[in-house]
Amino acid sequence: MDLKKKWLFIFVSVLLLVAMTGCGGKSATNGKTTVDIFQFKVEFKNQFKQLADKYMKEHPNVQINITTVGGGSDYGAALKSKFASGNEPAIYNIGGPQDVKDWTGKLADLKDTKAAQAALPGTLKGVTKGSEVFGLPYNQEGYGLLYNKKVLKKAGIDPASIHTFADLTNAAKFLDKQKASLGLKAVFAYAGKETWVSGLHSSNIFLSPEFDQDVTKAYQSKTVSFKYGKQLKAYLDLQQKYSVKPTASLDYSQQVEELFSNGKVAMIQQGNWVSPTIVGINADFAKNGIGILPIPVDGFKTDSIPVGVPMYWAVNAHKDTKTIKAAKDFLDWMYTSSEGKKIVINDFQFIPAYKGYDVSGLKDPISRSIYQYSKENKTIGWVFNGYPTGWGLNTLGSDIQQYMSGKLSWNNLLKDVEQKWKDARSQ
């Protein structure tokens, strides 16, 4: 090949390569800005997809892709794997100050968003560092003992009469004696397989007073002493005694969908996030048949429920400027546009963590009850987002499974979890 032909061959090859690359890029993105979302809340994944579809119709230059990992899966571990794979999402979830530390360098500052400026007082505390805001709250949630109104009424139990832990114990005993006539498999369905139920939510009720109900104090504490450990043990023992068994392998789906929604248990420890699931199974029960009771903590509060922000939306600082802007715009639209706010209230059934909402439109009775507890200041702070990384799920939650299975004594559980908290904080 002479020199002239050689250069012509190279020139044509380069043109073809550029053309192929251009076509490939256009095919992959179709000229749109792609926002990949990796989120944890399984309960609203269908409604969330519908919101994203609506957003894309109004913003045709944006492509929203949603991956949901939650329920029985460890979202934190899945998120780390997602980042390690190199396929990093543009929007993901963080829990609070520990996650802010763990994901340092990967969190975009969101203080300039409309959503951050509309957030209710206190809701950004766990994700604010100096002047920077690294997360936007999903919503406010509350939890306690959800109960079947019809079952308690038939049993002759007035929920308003349950104030102390002794009252709760007596009610459980009374219901247990009437199981057959009430059509119950058990009084409770405690989802011990879900370590977020035990290691995060149950523990939070009894550890919150130890840290003055302050997530930052929990995060800064070098030790945990289980000041209300006896009360936690009594609560877990009550659940174990009167729950569908085996508790250690009972999962969320069995608890909420199979048992509670179908009237097979009288009470479950859960929160307002279960409403969309129950609506899909028994809409009338979801609308008219459920109430919520506090889990009494003798010596602390017996008339309050835990209310807090479950998770925050974070934006990946590693993404290009265009993608970061598209991610922020999407979150702003979801929480501050008139259309987005309607979906948040009516479809997501969220208790908003932002100003400018008409909460009288809340359809979910559990959410309305939680909002009322909040208005009356009968709440317990959420501190579990200040636990050491993985401690609540993988240490305490796993040890509670072992305890409820009879494989670990309570004293050994305390020794193990207290030491592992201390070890984590010393690193």
BAVONU-975728 format. One record per residue (C-alpha): residue number from 1; residue in three letters; chain; x, y, z. Coordinates in Angstrom, 1 decimal, padded with zeros to 4 digits. Layout:
N
<r NUM,ala,A,<X,Y,Z>>
...
***
This chain:
427
<r 1,met,A,<000.0,000.0,000.0>>
<r 2,asp,A,<001.5,003.3,-001.1>>
<r 3,leu,A,<001.6,006.3,001.4>>
<r 4,lys,A,<-001.3,008.1,-000.3>>
<r 5,lys,A,<-003.6,005.0,000.0>>
<r 6,lys,A,<-002.4,004.4,003.5>>
<r 7,trp,A,<-003.4,007.9,004.7>>
<r 8,leu,A,<-006.8,007.6,002.8>>
<r 9,phe,A,<-007.4,004.3,004.6>>
<r 10,ile,A,<-006.7,005.8,008.0>>
<r 11,phe,A,<-008.9,008.8,007.3>>
<r 12,val,A,<-011.9,006.7,006.2>>
<r 13,ser,A,<-011.4,004.4,009.3>>
<r 14,val,A,<-011.4,007.4,011.6>>
<r 15,leu,A,<-014.6,008.8,010.0>>
<r 16,leu,A,<-016.3,005.4,010.4>>
<r 17,leu,A,<-015.1,005.1,014.0>>
<r 18,val,A,<-016.5,008.6,014.8>>
<r 19,ala,A,<-019.8,007.8,013.1>>
<r 20,met,A,<-020.1,004.5,014.9>>
<r 21,thr,A,<-019.3,006.1,018.3>>
<r 22,gly,A,<-021.7,008.9,017.6>>
<r 23,cys,A,<-024.5,006.5,016.7>>
<r 24,gly,A,<-023.7,004.4,019.7>>
<r 25,gly,A,<-023.9,007.3,022.1>>
<r 26,lys,A,<-027.1,008.6,020.6>>
<r 27,ser,A,<-028.7,005.1,020.8>>
<r 28,ala,A,<-027.7,004.7,024.4>>
<r 29,thr,A,<-028.9,008.1,025.6>>
<r 30,asn,A,<-031.2,009.1,022.8>>
<r 31,gly,A,<-030.1,012.6,023.4>>
<r 32,lys,A,<-031.5,012.6,027.0>>
<r 33,thr,A,<-030.0,013.2,030.4>>
<r 34,thr,A,<-030.2,009.9,032.2>>
<r 35,val,A,<-030.9,009.9,035.9>>
<r 36,asp,A,<-030.5,006.5,037.5>>
<r 37,ile,A,<-032.2,006.1,040.9>>
<r 38,phe,A,<-031.3,003.4,043.4>>
<r 39,gln,A,<-033.8,003.5,046.3>>
<r 40,phe,A,<-034.9,001.4,049.2>>
<r 41,lys,A,<-038.6,001.9,049.7>>
<r 42,val,A,<-040.4,-001.1,048.3>>
<r 43,glu,A,<-043.8,-000.1,049.5>>
<r 44,phe,A,<-044.2,002.8,047.0>>
<r 45,lys,A,<-042.1,001.5,044.1>>
<r 46,asn,A,<-045.1,001.3,041.7>>
<r 47,gln,A,<-046.4,004.8,042.6>>
<r 48,phe,A,<-042.9,006.1,042.4>>
<r 49,lys,A,<-042.5,004.7,038.9>>
<r 50,gln,A,<-045.8,006.3,037.9>>
<r 51,leu,A,<-044.6,009.7,039.2>>
<r 52,ala,A,<-041.3,009.2,037.2>>
<r 53,asp,A,<-043.3,008.4,034.0>>
<r 54,lys,A,<-045.4,011.6,034.5>>
<r 55,tyr,A,<-042.2,013.6,035.0>>
<r 56,met,A,<-040.7,012.2,031.8>>
<r 57,lys,A,<-043.7,013.1,029.8>>
<r 58,glu,A,<-043.4,016.7,031.0>>
<r 59,his,A,<-039.6,016.7,030.7>>
<r 60,pro,A,<-038.9,014.7,027.5>>
<r 61,asn,A,<-035.2,015.4,027.6>>
<r 62,val,A,<-034.8,013.4,030.9>>
<r 63,gln,A,<-034.7,009.6,031.3>>
<r 64,ile,A,<-035.5,008.3,034.8>>
<r 65,asn,A,<-034.5,004.7,035.6>>
<r 66,ile,A,<-035.5,003.3,039.0>>
<r 67,thr,A,<-034.1,000.3,040.8>>
<r 68,thr,A,<-035.6,-000.6,044.1>>
<r 69,val,A,<-033.8,-002.7,046.7>>
<r 70,gly,A,<-035.4,-003.1,050.1>>
<r 71,gly,A,<-037.8,-005.2,052.1>>
<r 72,gly,A,<-035.9,-008.3,053.0>>
<r 73,ser,A,<-032.7,-007.1,051.4>>
<r 74,asp,A,<-029.8,-005.1,052.9>>
<r 75,tyr,A,<-030.0,-001.8,051.1>>
<r 76,gly,A,<-026.8,-000.5,052.5>>
<r 77,ala,A,<-024.8,-003.5,051.3>>
<r 78,ala,A,<-026.6,-003.4,047.9>>
<r 79,leu,A,<-025.7,000.3,047.5>>
<r 80,lys,A,<-022.0,-000.4,048.2>>
<r 81,ser,A,<-022.0,-003.2,045.6>>
<r 82,lys,A,<-023.7,-000.8,043.2>>
<r 83,phe,A,<-020.9,001.8,043.6>>
<r 84,ala,A,<-018.2,-000.9,043.5>>
<r 85,ser,A,<-019.6,-002.2,040.2>>
<r 86,gly,A,<-018.8,001.2,038.6>>
<r 87,asn,A,<-022.5,001.7,037.6>>
<r 88,glu,A,<-023.1,004.5,040.1>>
<r 89,pro,A,<-026.6,005.9,040.5>>
<r 90,ala,A,<-027.3,009.6,040.2>>
<r 91,ile,A,<-029.8,009.5,043.1>>
<r 92,tyr,A,<-029.5,007.2,046.1>>
<r 93,asn,A,<-030.5,007.0,049.8>>
<r 94,ile,A,<-028.7,007.8,053.0>>
<r 95,gly,A,<-029.9,007.5,056.6>>
<r 96,gly,A,<-028.3,010.2,058.6>>
<r 97,pro,A,<-025.0,011.4,060.1>>
<r 98,gln,A,<-023.2,008.0,059.9>>
<r 99,asp,A,<-024.1,007.7,056.2>>
<r 100,val,A,<-022.9,011.3,055.6>>
<r 101,lys,A,<-019.6,010.2,057.0>>
<r 102,asp,A,<-019.5,006.9,055.2>>
<r 103,trp,A,<-020.3,008.5,051.8>>
<r 104,thr,A,<-018.1,011.6,052.2>>
<r 105,gly,A,<-017.0,012.8,048.8>>
<r 106,lys,A,<-019.9,011.2,047.0>>
<r 107,leu,A,<-022.6,013.5,048.2>>
<r 108,ala,A,<-023.6,016.6,046.3>>
<r 109,asp,A,<-024.5,019.7,048.3>>
<r 110,leu,A,<-028.3,020.2,048.0>>
<r 111,lys,A,<-028.7,023.4,050.0>>
<r 112,asp,A,<-029.6,025.3,046.8>>
<r 113,thr,A,<-032.6,023.1,046.0>>
<r 114,lys,A,<-036.2,024.3,046.5>>
<r 115,ala,A,<-036.9,021.2,048.5>>
<r 116,ala,A,<-034.1,021.9,051.0>>
<r 117,gln,A,<-035.4,025.4,051.5>>
<r 118,ala,A,<-039.0,024.0,052.1>>
<r 119,ala,A,<-037.9,021.3,054.5>>
<r 120,leu,A,<-039.6,021.4,057.9>>
<r 121,pro,A,<-037.5,022.5,060.9>>
<r 122,gly,A,<-035.3,019.8,062.2>>
<r 123,thr,A,<-035.8,017.4,059.3>>
<r 124,leu,A,<-032.3,018.2,057.8>>
<r 125,lys,A,<-030.4,017.9,061.1>>
<r 126,gly,A,<-029.0,014.5,060.4>>
<r 127,val,A,<-027.7,015.3,056.9>>
<r 128,thr,A,<-026.3,018.8,057.5>>
<r 129,lys,A,<-022.6,019.5,057.9>>
<r 130,gly,A,<-021.6,023.1,058.3>>
<r 131,ser,A,<-023.4,025.0,055.7>>
<r 132,glu,A,<-023.8,022.0,053.4>>
<r 133,val,A,<-026.9,019.9,053.1>>
<r 134,phe,A,<-026.3,016.3,051.8>>
<r 135,gly,A,<-029.8,014.9,051.8>>
<r 136,leu,A,<-033.5,015.7,051.2>>
<r 137,pro,A,<-036.0,013.9,053.5>>
<r 138,tyr,A,<-038.3,011.3,052.0>>
<r 139,asn,A,<-041.2,012.1,054.4>>
<r 140,gln,A,<-042.0,011.7,058.0>>
<r 141,glu,A,<-043.0,008.3,059.3>>
<r 142,gly,A,<-044.2,006.9,062.6>>
<r 143,tyr,A,<-044.6,003.5,063.9>>
<r 144,gly,A,<-046.0,001.5,066.8>>
<r 145,leu,A,<-048.4,-001.3,067.3>>
<r 146,leu,A,<-051.0,-001.4,064.5>>
<r 147,tyr,A,<-054.1,-003.1,065.6>>
<r 148,asn,A,<-057.2,-004.6,064.1>>
<r 149,lys,A,<-060.1,-002.4,065.4>>
<r 150,lys,A,<-062.7,-005.1,064.7>>
<r 151,val,A,<-060.8,-007.8,066.6>>
<r 152,leu,A,<-060.2,-005.7,069.7>>
<r 153,lys,A,<-063.8,-004.6,069.7>>
<r 154,lys,A,<-065.0,-008.2,069.5>>
<r 155,ala,A,<-062.7,-009.2,072.3>>
<r 156,gly,A,<-064.0,-006.4,074.4>>
<r 157,ile,A,<-060.8,-004.4,074.6>>
<r 158,asp,A,<-060.8,-000.6,074.4>>
<r 159,pro,A,<-057.5,000.5,072.8>>
<r 160,ala,A,<-057.7,003.8,074.8>>
<r 161,ser,A,<-057.4,001.7,078.0>>
<r 162,ile,A,<-053.9,000.5,077.1>>
<r 163,his,A,<-051.5,002.9,078.6>>
<r 164,thr,A,<-048.7,001.0,080.4>>
<r 165,phe,A,<-046.7,-002.1,079.5>>
<r 166,ala,A,<-048.7,-004.0,082.1>>
<r 167,asp,A,<-051.9,-002.9,080.2>>
<r 168,leu,A,<-050.4,-004.2,076.9>>
<r 169,thr,A,<-049.4,-007.5,078.5>>
<r 170,asn,A,<-052.9,-008.0,080.0>>
<r 171,ala,A,<-054.5,-007.2,076.6>>
<r 172,ala,A,<-052.2,-009.8,074.9>>
<r 173,lys,A,<-053.1,-012.4,077.5>>
<r 174,phe,A,<-056.8,-011.7,077.1>>
<r 175,leu,A,<-056.6,-011.9,073.3>>
<r 176,asp,A,<-054.6,-015.1,073.4>>
<r 177,lys,A,<-057.3,-016.8,075.4>>
<r 178,gln,A,<-059.9,-015.9,072.7>>
<r 179,lys,A,<-057.7,-016.8,069.7>>
<r 180,ala,A,<-060.1,-019.5,068.4>>
<r 181,ser,A,<-063.3,-017.4,068.6>>
<r 182,leu,A,<-061.5,-014.4,067.1>>
<r 183,gly,A,<-060.1,-016.4,064.2>>
<r 184,leu,A,<-056.5,-015.6,065.1>>
<r 185,lys,A,<-053.4,-017.6,064.6>>
<r 186,ala,A,<-051.7,-015.5,067.3>>
<r 187,val,A,<-052.0,-012.1,069.0>>
<r 188,phe,A,<-048.9,-010.7,067.3>>
<r 189,ala,A,<-046.8,-011.3,064.1>>
<r 190,tyr,A,<-043.3,-010.1,064.9>>
<r 191,ala,A,<-041.2,-010.0,061.8>>
<r 192,gly,A,<-037.9,-011.2,063.4>>
<r 193,lys,A,<-036.4,-012.1,060.1>>
<r 194,glu,A,<-036.3,-008.4,059.2>>
<r 195,thr,A,<-033.5,-007.1,061.3>>
<r 196,trp,A,<-034.6,-003.5,060.6>>
<r 197,val,A,<-037.8,-004.3,062.5>>
<r 198,ser,A,<-035.9,-005.5,065.6>>
<r 199,gly,A,<-032.4,-004.0,065.4>>
<r 200,leu,A,<-033.6,-000.6,064.2>>
<r 201,his,A,<-037.2,000.1,065.0>>
<r 202,ser,A,<-037.7,-002.0,068.2>>
<r 203,ser,A,<-034.4,-000.9,069.6>>
<r 204,asn,A,<-034.9,002.7,068.8>>
<r 205,ile,A,<-037.9,003.0,071.1>>
<r 206,phe,A,<-035.8,001.9,074.1>>
<r 207,leu,A,<-032.4,003.5,073.1>>
<r 208,ser,A,<-033.8,006.9,072.2>>
<r 209,pro,A,<-034.1,008.1,075.8>>
<r 210,glu,A,<-030.5,007.0,076.4>>
<r 211,phe,A,<-029.4,009.6,073.8>>
<r 212,asp,A,<-032.0,012.3,074.7>>
<r 213,gln,A,<-033.9,011.4,071.5>>
<r 214,asp,A,<-031.1,013.1,069.5>>
<r 215,val,A,<-029.6,011.3,066.5>>
<r 216,thr,A,<-026.5,013.4,066.6>>
<r 217,lys,A,<-025.8,012.3,070.3>>
<r 218,ala,A,<-026.2,008.7,069.3>>
<r 219,tyr,A,<-023.8,009.2,066.4>>
<r 220,gln,A,<-021.2,010.9,068.7>>
<r 221,ser,A,<-021.5,008.4,071.5>>
<r 222,lys,A,<-018.5,006.1,072.0>>
<r 223,thr,A,<-020.6,003.6,074.0>>
<r 224,val,A,<-024.1,002.3,074.4>>
<r 225,ser,A,<-025.3,001.1,077.9>>
<r 226,phe,A,<-028.9,-000.1,077.4>>
<r 227,lys,A,<-030.3,002.0,080.2>>
<r 228,tyr,A,<-033.7,000.7,079.2>>
<r 229,gly,A,<-032.5,-002.8,078.4>>
<r 230,lys,A,<-034.9,-004.5,080.8>>
<r 231,gln,A,<-037.8,-002.8,079.1>>
<r 232,leu,A,<-036.6,-003.9,075.7>>
<r 233,lys,A,<-036.2,-007.4,076.8>>
<r 234,ala,A,<-039.7,-007.5,078.3>>
<r 235,tyr,A,<-041.1,-006.2,075.0>>
<r 236,leu,A,<-039.3,-008.8,072.9>>
<r 237,asp,A,<-040.3,-011.5,075.3>>
<r 238,leu,A,<-044.0,-010.5,075.0>>
<r 239,gln,A,<-043.7,-010.5,071.2>>
<r 240,gln,A,<-042.0,-013.9,071.3>>
<r 241,lys,A,<-044.6,-015.5,073.6>>
<r 242,tyr,A,<-047.7,-014.4,071.7>>
<r 243,ser,A,<-046.4,-014.1,068.1>>
<r 244,val,A,<-046.9,-016.4,065.2>>
<r 245,lys,A,<-043.8,-018.6,065.3>>
<r 246,pro,A,<-041.0,-019.0,064.5>>
<r 247,thr,A,<-040.5,-015.3,064.9>>
<r 248,ala,A,<-036.8,-015.4,063.7>>
<r 249,ser,A,<-037.9,-016.5,060.2>>
<r 250,leu,A,<-041.1,-014.5,060.0>>
<r 251,asp,A,<-040.7,-011.9,057.2>>
<r 252,tyr,A,<-042.4,-008.6,056.3>>
<r 253,ser,A,<-044.6,-010.1,053.6>>
<r 254,gln,A,<-046.0,-012.8,055.9>>
<r 255,gln,A,<-046.4,-010.3,058.7>>
<r 256,val,A,<-048.3,-007.6,056.7>>
<r 257,glu,A,<-049.8,-009.3,053.7>>
<r 258,glu,A,<-050.6,-012.8,054.8>>
<r 259,leu,A,<-051.4,-012.3,058.5>>
<r 260,phe,A,<-052.4,-008.8,059.4>>
<r 261,ser,A,<-054.2,-007.8,056.2>>
<r 262,asn,A,<-056.3,-011.0,056.4>>
<r 263,gly,A,<-057.2,-010.7,060.1>>
<r 264,lys,A,<-055.1,-013.6,061.3>>
<r 265,val,A,<-053.3,-011.5,064.0>>
<r 266,ala,A,<-054.5,-008.7,066.2>>
<r 267,met,A,<-051.4,-006.5,066.2>>
<r 268,ile,A,<-048.1,-005.9,064.4>>
<r 269,gln,A,<-045.2,-003.6,065.0>>
<r 270,gln,A,<-045.2,-001.5,061.8>>
<r 271,gly,A,<-045.8,002.1,060.6>>
<r 272,asn,A,<-047.7,004.1,058.1>>
<r 273,trp,A,<-045.5,002.9,055.2>>
<r 274,val,A,<-047.5,-000.4,055.2>>
<r 275,ser,A,<-050.7,001.4,054.0>>
<r 276,pro,A,<-050.2,001.1,050.2>>
<r 277,thr,A,<-049.5,-002.7,050.6>>
<r 278,ile,A,<-052.7,-003.2,052.7>>
<r 279,val,A,<-054.8,-001.1,050.4>>
<r 280,gly,A,<-053.8,-003.5,047.6>>
<r 281,ile,A,<-055.0,-006.5,049.6>>
<r 282,asn,A,<-058.0,-005.2,051.6>>
<r 283,ala,A,<-058.9,-001.6,050.8>>
<r 284,asp,A,<-061.8,-001.4,053.3>>
<r 285,phe,A,<-059.6,-002.7,056.1>>
<r 286,ala,A,<-056.9,-000.2,055.3>>
<r 287,lys,A,<-059.4,002.6,055.3>>
<r 288,asn,A,<-061.6,001.7,058.3>>
<r 289,gly,A,<-060.1,-001.1,060.3>>
<r 290,ile,A,<-056.7,-000.1,061.6>>
<r 291,gly,A,<-055.5,001.9,064.6>>
<r 292,ile,A,<-052.1,002.6,066.1>>
<r 293,leu,A,<-051.0,002.2,069.7>>
<r 294,pro,A,<-047.7,003.4,071.4>>
<r 295,ile,A,<-045.3,000.8,072.6>>
<r 296,pro,A,<-045.0,001.8,076.2>>
<r 297,val,A,<-041.6,002.4,077.7>>
<r 298,asp,A,<-042.0,002.3,081.5>>
<r 299,gly,A,<-039.9,005.0,083.1>>
<r 300,phe,A,<-039.8,007.1,080.0>>
<r 301,lys,A,<-042.8,007.5,077.8>>
<r 302,thr,A,<-045.9,005.3,077.6>>
<r 303,asp,A,<-048.1,007.6,075.4>>
<r 304,ser,A,<-045.8,008.4,072.5>>
<r 305,ile,A,<-044.8,006.9,069.1>>
<r 306,pro,A,<-041.5,007.3,067.3>>
<r 307,val,A,<-041.7,009.8,064.5>>
<r 308,gly,A,<-038.9,010.8,062.2>>
<r 309,val,A,<-037.4,010.8,058.7>>
<r 310,pro,A,<-036.8,007.3,057.5>>
<r 311,met,A,<-034.3,008.1,054.7>>
<r 312,tyr,A,<-032.9,010.9,052.6>>
<r 313,trp,A,<-032.4,011.4,048.9>>
<r 314,ala,A,<-028.8,012.0,048.1>>
<r 315,val,A,<-027.3,013.1,044.7>>
<r 316,asn,A,<-024.1,011.6,043.5>>
<r 317,ala,A,<-021.3,014.2,043.4>>
<r 318,his,A,<-019.3,012.1,041.0>>
<r 319,lys,A,<-021.8,012.7,038.2>>
<r 320,asp,A,<-021.4,015.4,035.6>>
<r 321,thr,A,<-022.9,018.9,036.1>>
<r 322,lys,A,<-025.8,018.2,033.7>>
<r 323,thr,A,<-026.8,015.0,035.5>>
<r 324,ile,A,<-026.6,016.5,038.9>>
<r 325,lys,A,<-028.8,019.4,037.8>>
<r 326,ala,A,<-031.4,017.0,036.3>>
<r 327,ala,A,<-031.4,015.0,039.6>>
<r 328,lys,A,<-032.0,018.1,041.7>>
<r 329,asp,A,<-034.7,019.3,039.3>>
<r 330,phe,A,<-036.5,016.0,039.6>>
<r 331,leu,A,<-036.4,016.0,043.4>>
<r 332,asp,A,<-037.6,019.6,043.5>>
<r 333,trp,A,<-040.5,018.8,041.2>>
<r 334,met,A,<-041.5,015.8,043.3>>
<r 335,tyr,A,<-041.7,017.8,046.5>>
<r 336,thr,A,<-042.4,021.4,045.6>>
<r 337,ser,A,<-044.5,021.4,042.4>>
<r 338,ser,A,<-048.3,021.5,042.8>>
<r 339,glu,A,<-048.6,018.2,040.8>>
<r 340,gly,A,<-045.8,016.5,042.7>>
<r 341,lys,A,<-047.2,017.5,046.0>>
<r 342,lys,A,<-050.6,016.0,045.1>>
<r 343,ile,A,<-048.9,012.7,044.2>>
<r 344,val,A,<-046.9,012.7,047.5>>
<r 345,ile,A,<-050.1,013.1,049.5>>
<r 346,asn,A,<-052.6,011.1,047.5>>
<r 347,asp,A,<-050.6,008.3,045.8>>
<r 348,phe,A,<-047.5,007.9,048.0>>
<r 349,gln,A,<-049.6,008.5,051.2>>
<r 350,phe,A,<-046.6,010.3,052.7>>
<r 351,ile,A,<-046.7,012.5,055.8>>
<r 352,pro,A,<-044.8,015.4,054.2>>
<r 353,ala,A,<-041.5,016.7,055.6>>
<r 354,tyr,A,<-041.9,019.9,053.7>>
<r 355,lys,A,<-043.9,023.2,054.0>>
<r 356,gly,A,<-046.8,024.0,051.7>>
<r 357,tyr,A,<-048.8,020.9,052.0>>
<r 358,asp,A,<-052.5,020.5,052.8>>
<r 359,val,A,<-052.3,017.5,055.2>>
<r 360,ser,A,<-056.1,017.4,055.5>>
<r 361,gly,A,<-055.9,015.5,052.2>>
<r 362,leu,A,<-054.2,012.5,053.9>>
<r 363,lys,A,<-056.4,009.5,053.1>>
<r 364,asp,A,<-054.5,007.0,055.2>>
<r 365,pro,A,<-055.9,006.8,058.8>>
<r 366,ile,A,<-052.5,005.6,060.2>>
<r 367,ser,A,<-050.8,008.7,058.8>>
<r 368,arg,A,<-053.5,011.0,060.2>>
<r 369,ser,A,<-053.1,009.4,063.6>>
<r 370,ile,A,<-049.3,009.9,063.4>>
<r 371,tyr,A,<-049.7,013.5,062.4>>
<r 372,gln,A,<-052.0,014.0,065.4>>
<r 373,tyr,A,<-049.4,012.5,067.7>>
<r 374,ser,A,<-046.9,014.9,066.2>>
<r 375,lys,A,<-049.2,017.9,066.7>>
<r 376,glu,A,<-049.6,016.9,070.4>>
<r 377,asn,A,<-045.8,016.5,070.8>>
<r 378,lys,A,<-046.3,012.8,071.8>>
<r 379,thr,A,<-043.3,011.5,069.9>>
<r 380,ile,A,<-040.1,009.6,070.5>>
<r 381,gly,A,<-037.0,010.6,068.5>>
<r 382,trp,A,<-035.4,008.4,065.8>>
<r 383,val,A,<-031.8,007.8,066.8>>
<r 384,phe,A,<-031.1,004.6,064.9>>
<r 385,asn,A,<-029.7,006.6,061.9>>
<r 386,gly,A,<-026.9,007.5,064.4>>
<r 387,tyr,A,<-026.0,003.9,065.2>>
<r 388,pro,A,<-022.5,002.7,064.0>>
<r 389,thr,A,<-022.6,001.4,060.4>>
<r 390,gly,A,<-024.3,-002.0,060.2>>
<r 391,trp,A,<-024.6,-002.2,064.0>>
<r 392,gly,A,<-028.4,-002.1,064.2>>
<r 393,leu,A,<-029.0,-004.6,061.3>>
<r 394,asn,A,<-026.1,-006.9,061.4>>
<r 395,thr,A,<-025.2,-006.9,065.1>>
<r 396,leu,A,<-028.2,-006.1,067.2>>
<r 397,gly,A,<-030.8,-007.4,064.8>>
<r 398,ser,A,<-029.0,-010.6,064.2>>
<r 399,asp,A,<-028.4,-011.1,068.0>>
<r 400,ile,A,<-032.1,-010.5,068.6>>
<r 401,gln,A,<-032.8,-013.3,066.1>>
<r 402,gln,A,<-030.5,-015.6,068.1>>
<r 403,tyr,A,<-032.1,-014.6,071.4>>
<r 404,met,A,<-035.6,-015.2,070.2>>
<r 405,ser,A,<-034.5,-018.6,068.9>>
<r 406,gly,A,<-033.1,-019.5,072.3>>
<r 407,lys,A,<-029.6,-019.7,071.0>>
<r 408,leu,A,<-028.2,-016.6,072.8>>
<r 409,ser,A,<-028.8,-015.4,076.4>>
<r 410,trp,A,<-029.9,-011.8,077.0>>
<r 411,asn,A,<-026.7,-011.1,079.0>>
<r 412,asn,A,<-024.5,-012.4,076.2>>
<r 413,leu,A,<-026.5,-010.3,073.7>>
<r 414,leu,A,<-025.8,-007.2,075.7>>
<r 415,lys,A,<-022.1,-007.9,076.1>>
<r 416,asp,A,<-021.8,-008.6,072.4>>
<r 417,val,A,<-023.7,-005.5,071.1>>
<r 418,glu,A,<-022.2,-003.1,073.6>>
<r 419,gln,A,<-018.6,-004.3,072.7>>
<r 420,lys,A,<-019.2,-004.0,069.0>>
<r 421,trp,A,<-020.6,-000.5,069.3>>
<r 422,lys,A,<-017.5,000.4,071.3>>
<r 423,asp,A,<-015.2,-001.2,068.7>>
<r 424,ala,A,<-016.9,000.5,065.8>>
<r 425,arg,A,<-016.6,003.9,067.5>>
<r 426,ser,A,<-012.9,003.4,068.2>>
<r 427,gln,A,<-012.0,003.0,064.6>>
***
